[in-house]
């Protein structure tokens, strides 16, 4: 054990290692909690996802950020639209916090609509392990106001790895996993326990116009009755203004 004397000085941990420790802790939570139930009867479905994200940083207030997500999801039996504005703060350690609102509109094939409102709070961290490998993790809390009387509470853990070999620049390979856990049971759908997990495998391309595109496969296993295994094509466009 190191003994501190009058001549020795304590040095705070470097911001890089603070981010790495938070990242490792977040990923550990993902693997500890992310055990899905045994596969029983599974309904395989096809779907597609399109996400457009607009981001803005405010130089007068260092670290202050804002973003707007617009997402369209097409499935075999419903279409879904998501609008999610967030306001956040990015620390120099690579840790970011944000909060905002999410609007969900699900249209069934029979013409019916289900509207859900959410309050969202999240914390994320990212770290460059090398010139070619970046790790990131995000924890998100949601308070879900659906078409019943009970507010649903859910937590989401996401881990993401981006690998960009210098020979492939500006193309990078992306792998991410996100786990969803419900804290309670509602009278309009969500049930306590494991809800779903999502796995994305694809490629990311950075353009000279402050925009990035991601394209790949998105697989979702959802705890439903019967369980659902969705296979989707995911397209993401992220731009900074």
ABEGO torsion letter per residue (X at the ends): XBBBBAABBBBBBBAAAAAAAAAAAAAAAAAAAABBBBBBBBBBBBBBBBBBBBBBBBAABBGBBBBBBBBBBBBAABBBBBBBBBBBBBBAAGBBBBBEBBBBBBBBAAGBBBBBBBBBBBBBBBBBABAABBBBBBBBBBBBBBABABBBBBBBBBBBBBBBBAAAOABBBBBBBBBBBBABBBAAGBBBEBABBBBBBBBBBBBAAGBBBBBEBBBBBBBBOBBBBBBBBBBBBBBBX
